[in-house]
Amino acid sequence: PQTFQKLVPLSHRYLVERELEGIQHPDIVSHLSLMSLFIGLKTSEDGKKCGGIDLASSLSSQNYWLFPSWDHSANWQEYGNNSDSNSNDNDYPPSPQPAVFISFPSSKDPTYNTRHPNRPVAVVIAPSKFTEVQKHQHERVKHRGSNYTALKESYKAALLQTFIQEFPHLEDAIDFVDLGTAVTNDYYLGTYRGAVYGLGHTPHRFRQTWLRPETPVKGLYLTGQDVMSAGIVGALMGGVRCTISLDKSRLVTVGYLLV
């Protein structure tokens, strides 16, 4: 969406009218974003203790996925119902979250402690609907008003509670907490509607012939997850597909790699 809406000059917008209209279709535009809770942990001066806890044994390099139940369809249905009911009353976030991701990025990077000694971090990521913060998208960053701040605080408290429930031994080590919403994603990451996973994943989206690397603008090709599917692998294969569109002979090379 950002390519057609921002990068294509106004003088050439008429060439992508179909695309500009298409990305607004309710079955294509993304309704789901992610919010991120950033947690800073305090350590001793030698960096080996975190609130009295040994870092080596407490901060894992693995990822954690939390779900309220194994019935994922029911989890997402409840989340959707709660989000819709609270869309005009942002006093608290929908609960429970259908999925929560927790990780310790500092434990994954062997150079992190050298670059940022004694400052381990954690991140908690959960779904977020853009409609819940949409009215704040054009307000100045850091000055979005009391309603937005109250909404952020409610999300922050809910996700922080989830983190502490999973890692109660780290509660006293928490030194910093901040939360980014869907509009935060747009401001800092340049996303559209806070959609870090791109366009909506619906049957209608995958039937669109214009969602491909070639565009009506001469010399402009698309790549990444929106011309393929979501995620790292989707973005990677979107790049492969774009390469083949630029040079059909590359299809042979790809074929050799896949054999």
SULFENWO-V400306 format. One record per backbone hydrogen bond with DSSP energy under -0.5 kcal/mol. CO is the residue of the C=O (numbers start at 1). NH is the residue of the N-H. Records with the same first field share a line. If there is no record, write none. Layout:
BEGIN
CO->NH ; NH
END
This chain:
BEGIN
1->5
2->6 ; 7
3->7 ; 8
9->12
10->13
12->15
13->16
14->17
16->20
17->21
18->22
19->23
21->24
22->25
25->28 ; 29
28->200
31->130
33->128
35->126
36->38 ; 180
37->39 ; 124
38->178
39->122
40->175 ; 176
44->47
48->55
49->44
50->53
53->50
54->57 ; 58
55->58 ; 59
58->60
64->102
66->100
70->72
71->75
72->76
73->77
74->78
75->79
76->80
77->81
78->82
79->83
80->84
81->85
82->86
84->87
86->89
89->91 ; 92
99->127
100->66
101->125
102->64
103->105 ; 123
104->107 ; 108
105->108 ; 109
108->110
109->112
111->115
112->116
116->119
118->43
120->41
121->106
122->39
123->103
124->37
125->101
126->35
128->33
129->132
130->133 ; 134
133->136
134->137
136->139
140->143
145->149
146->150
147->151
148->152
149->153
150->154
151->155
152->156
153->157
154->158
155->159
156->160
157->161
158->162
159->163
160->164
161->165
162->166
163->167
167->170
168->171
170->173 ; 174
171->174
173->42
176->40
178->38
180->36
181->185
182->186
183->187
184->188
185->189 ; 190 ; 191
186->190
191->193
192->195
194->34 ; 196
195->198
200->202
202->206
203->207
204->207
205->208
207->209
208->211
210->212
213->222
216->218
217->220
219->221
220->215
224->227
225->228
230->234
231->235
232->236
233->237
234->238
235->224 ; 239
236->240
237->241
238->242
239->243
240->244
241->245
242->246
243->247
247->250
248->251
249->252 ; 253
250->254
251->255
252->256
253->257
254->258
255->259
END
